[in-house]
């Protein structure tokens, strides 16, 4: 059964229902979480922020697994024994290029298909979708500094994910155009909200809006 959590951002004063739902996904009283940064975090600044979040919801066993400068092939495989894997935020293009370089995409798919929980924040959430193209869309687009050509991501869900939605109708209209051009479906999510996939169910928490190309198409007809 597929179990995924897609978050726009990691906000401490966020959504109690969402936090409780994430905690309820674990069978273990003390689940282990493997953290993959989007790029090396030598000072562990972002890792510590994430660790504090999990501590707040009652989970203490968080381990750091680098795919970048500190990558160790011999020890990285242990992450797939964790109850959940956390994909951090950052530059989506760079993150995907690391997953491709280390041949981790297929391993992550197998992990989820075998019952592992995958939790993404920002870029990490986009990586669960079919493509990261939306990361280059809009005012706050990521820069493709690595010259990434293959935008195919994990494809664990059929929709795309728009981060840090400002709540405005203008942004939704822009996303409607995006879905119409790309014939896709997008969930726009404000910070503090998220989408939980539990088997066949899609659960929305916080301010999340569905933008579907079929509706956008009908607007133009």
KADAFEN-V268124 format. One line per field, one symbol per residue. psi: psi as a letter, one per 30 degrees, with the letter a starting at -180 (. if undefined). burial: 1 if it has 24 or more other C-alpha atoms within 12 Angstrom, else 0. A space follows every 50 residues. Layout:
# KADAFEN-V268124
psi: ???
burial: ???
This chain:
# KADAFEN-V268124
psi: kkjkkjkeljkehcjeeeeeeeeffkekeilkkkkjlflkiefheeeeee eeeeeeggkfikkkjkfcfgkjeffefffgflelkkkllajeeeeeeeee eghfeeeeeeeefggkkkkkkceeeefflelgeffgkaehklkifghkej gkafhflflljjlhkgflfeeeeeeeeeeeeghlkkkkklkfllkkjjbf kjkkkajkkkjkfeeeefff.
burial: 01111111111001100110111011000011111111111000011001 10110010101111111100000001001101111111111111111111 00011001101100111111111111111111111110000100000100 11111110111111100000111111111100011111111111111100 001111111111100100000
